Amino acid sequence: MKTVTIAGVGLIGGSFALALRKAGFDGKILGVSSPATLRAALDLSVIDDAPPLEEAFAAADLVYLAQPISRILESLRTIDPFLRPGTLVTDAGSTKSAIVRQASQTIRNGTFLGGHPMAGKAARGAAQADPDLFQARTYFLTPSASKEMEQSTVVTFVEWIRRIGANPVTITPEAHDHLVAFTSHLPQLASTALAGTLAQKLDADQARQGAGPGLHDTTRLALSSYEIWADILTTNGPSIAQALDLYIDRLHLLREHLKESNLKADFEFAENFTKQLRKPDF
C-alpha cells in the first residue's frame, strides 16, 4: 500500500491519516474534500496533497470514504471509473447495510469492504484530528461475503487497523446495524428526548440551577447536530424503531414499578449490566 486517498478529511478521515503516519506508513496520503477542509488539512500536514478528484482516486491503492453517509453513497455511485483494478475501497460510515448494498452494485474495478470505527469526538474538522483516536476502539468490518476477508488487499488493510491501535471485528452489515441501533443510536435519541422533556417543563435558568453532573452527563449527546444524525436515522430506521420500542417498554415498566414503590430489582438489573459494560476487557 503506497498511496491512500481519503475522501472527507475531517475528524475521522484526518485521524485515520495521522494514525497511519504514527504507525509507520511512509507512502502518500491524498485528500478529497471541500476547499476549506483541504486547506486546513494541508496546513496541518494531515495530508500530503490534494489533487483533482479523478487523479486522487486513480492514484490510490486504498480509498477511504470518511464522508457523511449520503456522500459515501454518492461516491460509491461515481468513483468506479477512476479506480485502478484491485484498489481497495472502504468507508467509515455509521450504518452499513445501505452502503454495502450500494457498493455491491457499482464497485467493479476495485474491491469494497465496509468499515465503521467506533471512535469520535463532539467537535469536528481536520483541526480535531487525533492520531490516537482509534486506540483500543472496536473497528467493525462488514464484508458482503466472508471470503472477501481473505483477499490480499483486505489482509493488508486489517494489519494497518491493528497497527493504528484499533480492534478489528468482522460482522455482517445487518448485524452491525442492529447492534449499533442499541449501543449508539438509542443513547443519542434517549439524550435528545431527555433534553426535550426538560425544555417542555423548565426554562434553561431553572434547569441550570437544579442540574448536577448526572444531568450534564445524560444530556451530553443532545448537543449533537441533526446534520450528523440525519443520514444515520434514515438508513437504519427499522432497527432504531425496534430499539426505541424496547426502551419505551422499559420506561413504562419503571413507571408501573414506581406506583408500587418496587424499583429495587430494576436498579439491580441495570447496575449489574453496567458493571459488566465497564470492565476494562469488555
For each residue, the residues with C-beta under 8 A, 3 or more apart:
1: 4 25 27 61 62 153 156 157 160
2: 27 28 61
3: 27 28 29 30 59 60 61 62
4: 1 17 20 25 27 28 29 30 60 61 62 63 64
5: 29 30 31 32 56 57 59 60 62 63 64
6: 9 13 14 16 17 29 30 31 32 33 47 64 66
7: 13 32 33 63 64 65 66 67 71 75
8: 12 13 32 33 37 65 66 67 68 71
9: 6 13 14 17 31 32 33 37 38 41 46 47 66 126
10: 13 14 33 37 66 124 125 126 128 129
11: 14 15 120 121 123 124 125 126 128 129 133
12: 8 15 16 66 92 117 119 120 133
13: 6 7 8 9 10 16 17 31 33 64 66 67 92 129
14: 6 9 10 11 17 18 41 44 46 47 125 126 128 129
15: 11 12 18 19 119 129 130 131 133 134
16: 6 12 13 19 20 64 66 92 117 134 164
17: 4 6 9 13 14 20 21 29 31 41 46 47 129
18: 14 15 21 22 46 129 130 131
19: 15 16 22 23 131 132 133 134 164 165
20: 4 16 17 23 25 29 160 164
21: 17 18 24 25 29 131
22: 18 19 131 132 164
23: 19 20 160 163 164 165
24: 21 163
25: 1 4 20 21 29 160
26:
27: 1 2 3 4 61
28: 2 3 4 48 49 59
29: 3 4 5 6 17 20 21 25 46 47 48
30: 3 4 5 6 47 48 49 50 51 56 59 60
31: 5 6 9 13 17 37 38 41 42 46 47 49 50 56
32: 5 6 7 8 9 38 50 53 56 57
33: 6 7 8 9 10 13 37 38 41 50
34: 37 38
35: 38 39
36: 39 40
37: 8 9 10 31 33 34 40 41 125 126
38: 9 31 32 33 34 35 41 42 47 50
39: 35 36 42 43
40: 36 37 43 44 46 125 126 127
41: 9 14 17 31 33 37 38 44 46 47 50 126
42: 31 38 39 45 46 47 49 50
43: 39 40
44: 14 40 41 126 127 129
45: 42
46: 9 14 17 18 29 31 40 41 42 126 129
47: 6 9 14 17 29 30 31 38 41 42 50
48: 28 29 30
49: 28 30 31 42
50: 30 31 32 33 38 41 42 47 56
51: 30 55 56 59
52: 55 56
53: 32 56 57 82
54: 57 58 82
55: 51 52 58 59
56: 5 30 31 32 50 51 52 53 59 60
57: 5 32 53 54 60 63 79 82 83 87
58: 54 55 82 83 84
59: 3 5 28 30 51 55 56
60: 3 4 5 30 56 57 63 83 84 87
61: 1 2 3 4 27 87 88 153
62: 1 3 4 5 87 88 89 90 153 157
63: 4 5 7 57 60 79 83 87 88 89 90 110
64: 4 5 6 7 13 16 90 91 92
65: 7 8 71 72 75 76 89 90 91 92 93
66: 6 7 8 9 10 12 13 16 91 92
67: 7 8 13 71 72 75
68: 8 71 72 227 228 231
69: 72 73 93 94 95 98 99 231 232 234 235
70: 73 74 231
71: 7 8 65 67 68 74 75
72: 65 67 68 69 75 76 91 93 99
73: 69 70 76 77 98 99 102
74: 70 71 77 78
75: 7 65 67 71 72 78 79
76: 65 72 73 79 89 99 102 103 106 107 112
77: 73 74 102 106
78: 74 75 81
79: 57 63 75 76 82 83 89 107
80: 83 106 107 108 109 110
81: 78 109
82: 53 54 57 58 79
83: 57 58 60 63 79 80 87 89 107 109 110
84: 58 60 87 109 110
85: 109 110
86: 110 111 153
87: 57 60 61 62 63 83 84 109 110 111 153
88: 61 62 63 110 111 112 113 153 154 157
89: 62 63 65 76 79 83 103 107 110 111 112 113
90: 62 63 64 65 112 113 114 115 157
91: 64 65 66 72 99 114 115 116
92: 12 13 16 64 65 66 115 116 117
93: 65 69 72 96 99 114 116
94: 69 116 180 184 231 232
95: 69 98 99 176 177 180 231 232 235 236
96: 93 99 100 114 116 140 142 173 176 177
97: 100 101 173 174 176 177 235 236
98: 69 73 95 101 102 235
99: 69 72 73 76 91 93 95 96 102 103 114 173 235
100: 96 97 103 104 112 114 142 144 173
101: 97 98 104 105 173
102: 73 76 77 98 99 105 106
103: 76 89 99 100 106 107 112 114 144
104: 100 101 107 112 144
105: 101 102
106: 76 77 80 102 103
107: 76 79 80 83 89 103 104 110 111 112
108: 80
109: 80 81 83 84 85 87
110: 63 80 83 84 85 86 87 88 89 107
111: 86 87 88 89 107 148 151 153 154
112: 76 88 89 90 100 103 104 107 144
113: 88 89 90 141 142 143 148 154 157
114: 90 91 93 96 99 100 103 140 141 142 143 144 173 176
115: 90 91 92 139 140 141 142
116: 91 92 93 94 96 139 140 142 176 180
117: 12 16 92 133 134 137 138 139 140 166
118: 137 138 139 140 184
119: 12 15 133 134 137 166
120: 11 12 133
121: 11 124 128 130 133
122: 220 223 224
123: 11 128
124: 10 11 121 128 228
125: 10 11 14 37 40 128 129
126: 9 10 11 14 37 40 41 44 46 129
127: 40 44
128: 10 11 14 121 123 124 125
129: 10 11 13 14 15 17 18 44 46 125 126 133
130: 15 18 121 133
131: 15 18 19 21 22 164
132: 19 22 135 165
133: 11 12 15 19 117 119 120 121 129 130 137
134: 15 16 19 117 119 137 139 161 164 165 166
135: 132 164 165 166
136: 165 166 167
137: 117 118 119 133 134 165 166 167
138: 117 118 166 167 169
139: 115 116 117 118 134 161 166 167 168 169
140: 96 114 115 116 117 118 169 170 171 176
141: 113 114 115 149 158 161 168 169 170 171
142: 96 100 113 114 115 116 170 171 172 173 176
143: 113 114 146 147 148 149 154 170
144: 100 103 104 112 114 148 173
145: 148
146: 143 149 170
147: 143 150
148: 111 113 143 144 145 151 154
149: 141 143 146 154 155 158 170
150: 147 154 155
151: 111 148 154 155
152: 155 156
153: 1 61 62 86 87 88 111 156 157
154: 88 111 113 143 148 149 150 151 157 158
155: 149 150 151 152 158 159
156: 1 152 153 159 160
157: 1 62 88 90 113 153 154 160 161
158: 141 149 154 155 161 162 168
159: 155 156 162 163
160: 1 20 23 25 156 157 163 164
161: 134 139 141 157 158 164 166 168
162: 158 159 165 166 167 168
163: 23 24 159 160
164: 16 19 20 22 23 131 134 135 160 161
165: 19 23 132 134 135 136 137 162
166: 117 119 134 135 136 137 138 139 161 162
167: 136 137 138 139 162
168: 139 141 158 161 162
169: 138 139 140 141
170: 140 141 142 143 146 149
171: 140 141 142 175 176 179
172: 142 175 176
173: 96 97 99 100 101 114 142 144 176 177
174: 97 177 178
175: 171 172 178 179
176: 95 96 97 114 116 140 142 171 172 173 179 180
177: 95 96 97 173 174 180 181 236 239
178: 174 175 181 182 239 242
179: 171 175 176 182 183
180: 94 95 116 176 177 183 184 185 236
181: 177 178 184 185 186 236 239 240 242 243
182: 178 179 185 186 243
183: 179 180 186 187
184: 94 118 180 181 187 188
185: 180 181 182 188 189 232 233 236 239 240 243
186: 181 182 183 189 190 240 243 244 247
187: 183 184 190 191 221
188: 184 185 191 192 221 224 229
189: 185 186 192 193 240 244
190: 186 187 193 194 221 247
191: 187 188 194 195 218 219 220 221 222
192: 188 189 195 196 221 222 224
193: 189 190 196 197
194: 190 191 197 198 218 219 222
195: 191 192 198 199 219 222
196: 192 193 199 200 222
197: 193 194 200 201
198: 194 195 201 202 207 219
199: 195 196 202
200: 196 197
201: 197 198
202: 198 199 206 207 210
203: 206 207
204: 207 208
205: 208 209
206: 202 203 209 210
207: 198 202 203 204 210 211 215
208: 204 205 211
209: 205 206
210: 202 206 207 215
211: 207 208 215 216
212: 215 216
213: 216 217
214: 217 218
215: 207 210 211 212 218 219
216: 211 212 213 219 220
217: 213 214 220
218: 191 194 214 215
219: 191 194 195 198 215 216 222 223
220: 122 191 216 217 223
221: 187 188 190 191 192 224
222: 191 192 194 195 196 219
223: 122 219 220
224: 122 188 192 221 228 229
225: 228 229
226: 229 230
227: 68 230
228: 68 124 224 225 232
229: 188 224 225 226 232 233
230: 226 227 233 234
231: 68 69 70 94 95 234 235
232: 69 94 95 185 228 229 235 236
233: 185 229 230 236 237 240
234: 69 230 231 237
235: 69 95 97 98 99 231 232
236: 95 97 177 180 181 185 232 233 239 240
237: 233 234 240 241
238: 241 242
239: 177 178 181 185 236 242 243
240: 181 185 186 189 233 236 237 243 244
241: 237 238 244 245
242: 178 181 238 239 245 246
243: 181 182 185 186 239 240 246 247
244: 186 189 240 241 247 248
245: 241 242 248 249
246: 242 243 249 250
247: 186 190 243 244 250 251
248: 244 245 251 252
249: 245 246 252 253
250: 246 247 253 254
251: 247 248 254 255
252: 248 249 255 256
253: 249 250 256 257 266
254: 250 251 257 258 263 266
255: 251 252 258 259
256: 252 253 259 260
257: 253 254 260 262 263 265 266
258: 254 255 261 263
259: 255 256
260: 256 257
261: 258
262: 257 265
263: 254 257 258 266 267
264: 267 268
265: 257 262 268 269
266: 253 254 257 263 269 270
267: 263 264 270 271
268: 264 265 271 272
269: 265 266 272 273
270: 266 267 273 274
271: 267 268 274 275
272: 268 269 275 276
273: 269 270 276 277
274: 270 271 277 278
275: 271 272 278 279
276: 272 273 279 282
277: 273 274 282
278: 274 275 282
279: 275 276 282
280:
281:
282: 276 277 278 279
